Amino acid sequence: MTTAQARVLRTEIPGPNSRELQRRRAATVAGGVASVLPVYITEAAGGVLHDVDGNSLIDLGSGIAVTNVGNAAPEVVEPVRRQVAEFTHTCFMVTPYENYLQVCEELAALTPGDHEKRSALFNSGAEAVENAVKIARRATGRPAIVAFDHAYHGRTNLTMALTAKSVPYKHGFGPFAPEVYRVPMSYPARDGRPGEQVAREAIERIDKQLGADQVAAVLIEPIQGEGGFIEPAPGFLPAIAKWCADNGVLFIADEIQTGFCRTGAWFACDHENVVPDLITTAKGIAGGLPLAAVTGRAELMDAMPPSSLGGTYGGNPIACAGALGAIRAMRERDLAAAARAIGDLVLPRLRALNTEAILDVRGRGAMIGIEFVKPGTTEPDPELTTRIAETCHARGVVILTCGTYGNVIRLLPPLVIDHALLIEGLEVLERAIREHTS
């Protein structure tokens, strides 16, 4: 790690060199591709991003929960370097290679449940979700997929149908894939109800509007990401999973953002001992390289006919090398414990902020959300949320927003972030919140 773990501001944010690159970008990059903070990065390590103007920013976003092991982690860099020198691609569907098998072996060992498992590797989370739906429909012979309010599963045609939020993800891009149905999600800060009660309402809607015998799978994020870092009330996930098991419906856990130690366990399902039939993973799996997976019960995965799953780049050997290195780092550094320690530090501090503009501070481990509302109400305040985020950005701290209503700040620091750096980033955020809510 050569990048000093310190916040350094040499120019305004973004600086002149970043602004010049942004000008060039406007001439060639599609306008539909946006960036939260248009600073151009030259180097990154640990919890710091270094930009073209000599600024060093504290990273509380991890590239949206991707660099859980930190940027340029040596456990990732060295095996990737070796793999690049050996070969970069053959296509696993043409001539296979061992590290694809090793990644699948790790997934079988790490994902919830002690049943026999199989995996297929892909490139992105959306691709993994699409393939999980394919597998569920083929294995059950049923058409319907149930998703939840506030869900986010991707931006392809099928995953847009599964995603709840219209703008910016869906508006004007239809028509969408059929046979996708939406039911209520447990949202404790807004519904205040026990998890089992909300689950019963969701199940009743499925039974009345579809009938269990038409449902291939229920697809859910154990903690919703883009929808607002919504952690369902205890009992909600187990109740949904039990209904699935009782009715021959597959339970698919989308752990693309929650997986790989982010919530203080290897997977968020582990917190309530929920064992999915299929689990989708991506983001934190490979230390920043593009890799995704569907892991599921052997009898489901093996029921797929030859060549029905795959893709030219799926399970690329370089990405697999990165994944094996990242998993090694998570295991040897006990990054699940590191995530719990981050949560133990951050959650009490944010909950101590004395402002009626905060409806809720929630999350597990190093996946934390702050929901902002207009004081004295539950009305979302996305404008306040944006102002706080922009103030943090101007002061050299990268934070992200999310939520169906655009009113949640989400914190996703690298699990290896230096303690003092995390404290400094928190202080910048706390000061911004006080300034904009006093």
N, C-alpha and C positions, 0 to 999 in steps of 0.2 A: 504494500500500500504506500504509494508515493504522495498522494494528495493529503496535505495537512488537514487534520480534522478540526477546522475552525471556520467561523463565519468571517468573511472579509469583503468589505464593500469599497471598491476603488472608483466606481462610477455610479450613476443612477442606474436603476433597474427598469427596463433593459438598457444596457449601455450602447454607445455609438456603433460598435462593431456588430452587436446583435441587431440593431436597427437597420444597418446596411444589409445584413443577411436577410432580414425580414422583407426589405424592399425587393431583393432578388427573388425571394420566395413568391411574392405576389405576382411575379411575372411568369412563373412556371408551375407552381403547385396549385392543385385544385382548391378552390375556395371552400369546399365542403369539408376539407381536412383542417381542423382547428387545433390550436395549442393553448393550454391553460396559461402558460407564462412564456412569451417568446424570447427567452434567452437561449443562446446557442452554446451547447456544452462541448467542451474539449476533453475533459477528463472527469472521472468520478470514482469514488472509493468510499467504503464505509457509509457514513451518513452525510457526505458532502458532494455537491456538484460544482465543478469549476467551469466558468464560462469564458467566451472569447475576449471579454474585456478585463480579465484578471480578477473577477469577483468569485467568491466561494460562497455558495448558498447551502443552508441547512436543508436536507431532504427529508420531509415528513410525508412523502408520497410514495416512494419506492417504485416509481413508474407504474402506479396503480397496482401495488401489492405484488410486484414481480421480483424485485431485487431483495427478497427476504434475507438472503445471506450477504447483502451488501454488494455494491458494484465492484467488479473486477476482483472478486474473492479468489485468493490463490487456489483454493480447492477446485474452482471452476476453470480458472485460466490455464492451469498446467495441463489437465487432461484434454481441454479443447485445443491447445497448441499442439499437443502430440497427435491428436486425431487429424487436424488440418494437414499436418505433414505426411500422414499415412494415406488417407484418401478422404475426399469431401462428399462423395455421393456415388451410390450405385443404384439406388432405389431398392428398398427392402423387398418389394414385390418382384424384383428381377433377380438379384443376388443378395441374400441377407448377410447380416453381420452380428457379432456377439453382443455389442453393447445395447442393441434394441432388446434382446432377450433379457439382459441384466436390468434394464429399466422396468420391464414387465415383472421380473422377479421381485424387485423392490416394491412396486405397486401392490403386488399380491401380499407381501408381508406387512405393508404399512397401512393400507386402507382398512376401514372397519370390517370386523367379522373374521372368523377363522375358517370359513368355508373355502372350497377350491375356487380359484378365480382365474380369469383370463383378461388380457388387456389388448387394445389396439391403439396405436399411436397416430396422432394427427399434428396439425400445425397451430391451431388456434382454439380458444375456448368455444367460439361459435361453431366451429367444425366438430368439436367433440360433442356439443349438445345435439347438433343435427344427427350425428351418428347414433347417439343414445336413443333418440326418438325412432330412428330407423330400426334399431335392434328391438326396441320395445314393441313396435307394431308388428314386426315379423315374428317375434317369439310368441306373442299373445294372439295374433290374428284379429286384433281389435283396432279401431281407427282413432279413438279420441285421446287427446293429451290434455291433462288438467294443469294449468299454471295458476299463479296467484297475483292478487293485487300488489302493485309496487315492484313486480319482478323485473329483472333484467337478465337476458340470456344471449344477447348478441344483436348484430345488424344485418345478417343475411335474411333472405326472404322468410324462411321458416322461423328463425330466431327473433325476427321482428314481430311475428305473430305471437310468439311466446312472451315477448317483452311488453310490459304494461304501458310505459310512458310514451306518449305520442311525439311531442316536440322535445328534442330534435330528431329522435331516432326513427319515427314511423311516418310522420305527417307527409302526405303526398307521394309515398312510395308504394302504396297498395296497387292491386289487391294482394292480400297475404294468403299464406298457406291455410287451407281449411282444417276443420276438426280440432281446433284449439279452443279450450274453454277456460274461463277465469272464475276463481272463487276467492272469498275473503282471506286475508292474511292477518294473523295476530300482530297487533301494533300496540303494545302496552301503553305507550305515552299518549295515545289518542283514543283507544277503546277501553282501557282500564279493566279488561275482563280476563278471567282465568283462561289459560291456553286451551284446556279441554273444552270449554264452552265455545270458543271461536272455532275450534276443530269440528265440533258437532254441527255448527252452522254451515261450515264449508262442505262437510260430508252430506248433510241434508240437501244442499243445493245440487251436488253431484248426483245423488240418488234420484231426485225429482226431475232434473233437467236432462240427464243422460241415461242413468242406470249403470250400475257397476259393470255389467257384462259388456258395455261398449267402450270401457276405458282401458287403454293399453298401459298408461303410466300417469302417475302424478309426479310433476317436476318441481323441485323447490330448492331455493338457496337456504341452507340452515340458518344463516344470518344474511339478510339481503344486503347487497352491496350498493349498486347504483341507485336503487330505490330509496336509500336513506339510512343504511347501516341499521336496519330494523332487526332487532333480536326478538324472536317470538317469545311469548310468555312460556314458562316451564309447563311441560305436558302437551304443548301443541304438536310438536314434531312426533313424539311417540304415538299420539292418538291417530295422526294421519298415517303413520307407518303401519300401525296395527290394522286400520281399516283396509289398507292396501293388501296386507298379508291375508286378511280374512276373505278378500274378494278376488284374489288372483290378479291384482293390479300391481304393476311394478312401481317401486318407489325409487325415483332417480334423484340423487343429491347432486346439485350443482355446487361443487366446492372449488370453483375456479378462482374465486377471490379469497375464500376462507381457508383454503388448504395449505398444507406444508408449514405447520407450526404457527401460522398467523394469529390464531385465536387462543394460543396457549396449549393447544393439543395438536397432534398431527393433522387432525381433521375436526371440523366443528361438530359433526355428528357424534364424535366421541364424548362430548360433554353430557349428552343424555342417553348414551349407549344405544343410539339408533344405528341399525345396520342396513344400508341401502342395498337394493338389488343391483343397481348400476350407479356409478359415481363418475362424474366428469371432473377433470383436473386440467390446469394449464398454469398461467401466470407464474407463481413461485416455484414451479417444478424444476426449472433449468437455469436459474441464476441469470436470467435475461435473454436466453436463447429461445427461439420460437418452438415450442413443443406443447402438446396437449395429449390427453388420453381419455379413453373410456375403459373403466375397469368394472367387471361384473361377474356374476355367478357363472361358473364354467358352463353349466348346461344352457344358459341363455346365449352366451358368446359363441359357443361351439355350434349352436343351431343355425348360425348364419352360413349361407352357402359360400364356397370358395370365390374369391375376388369381389364379394359384395361389400367388403370394407377395405379401406386403404386410400392411397393417394400418392402422387409422385414423390412429394417431399416428406410425407408423414414418417416420423421417427428418423429423421435425418441423422447420420452418425455423429455429426458435430454437436447437434442439440442433445443427443443421447449422452455424449461424453460430458456435456455441461450438466445434465440432470444427475448423472451419477456423482459428479463432484459436489453439486449443491446438496444432494441428499446426505452425502458423507459429512459435509459441513454442518448440516442441521443436526445430525445424530451426534457427532463428536463434540460440538459446541453446546449441545442441549438447547437449541434455539426455541423449543417449546417453553422451557423454563424462562428463557430470556424474554419471550413475549409476555408471559405472566408477570414478570417483574416490571415491564413497561406499563402494563395495565395497572398494576398496584401503585405505581408512581403517578401516572397521568390522571386516572379517573378521579381520585379524591381531590386533586388540585382543581380540576375543571368543575367538579360538583360544588366546590367551595366558592365559586364566583357568585357574587350576590347581585343578580340581575333578573328581572322579570322577563327579559328578552330571551332567556333560555328556557325552552319547554322541557328539554331532556338532555342529559349526558349519558350515553349508553355505549355498550360494546363489551368485548371480551379480549383479553390479551392486548395485542398491538393493533386492534381493529376497533377504532373509537370514533363515535359520531357525536356532534353537538348540534341540536336542532333549535333554530331561532324562530321566534314568533314576535308579533307585535305585542308589547307589554300589556299584561292583564287579559290576554286572549289566547286562543289556540290558532289564530290566523297566521299562516306562514309568512315569513318576512325574507323573501329571497334577496331584496335590495340590500338589507343590512348584512346578510351573509356574504354577498359579493363585496361590499365595502370592507368588511373585515379581512376577507381573503386578499383583496388587492393591497391593503395596508401591510399585511405580512409579506407579500411578494416584494413590495417596494423596500422592505427592510431585510430582504435576503433569506426569507424562509418560504420554502415551497410547501403549500398546503393545497388540498383539493376540496371541491364542493361536490354535492350530490343531492339526491332526493327527488321524489316525485314532484315536490313543490319547489325544488331548487333552494332549499333553506337549511341544508345540513353541511357543516364542515366535517370532513372526514380526515382522520389521522392514520397514516399507514407507514410509520417509520421503519427503516430497515431494522431487522431484529438484532443486528450487530452494532447499532448506533452507540457512539460514545456517550456515557452517562452525562457528562458536562454539556455536551452538544445538545442532547435531548432537553435538558433543563433550560438551556439558552433559547432553544426554539419555542419551548412552552412559554417562557417569559415574554417573548415577542408576541405570541398569540394572545396571552392573557392581557397584555397591555393594549393590544388592538381592540379586544372585546370591551375593555373598560372605557377606552376612548370613544367608542361608537355607541355605547349603551348608557353612558352617564348622563 
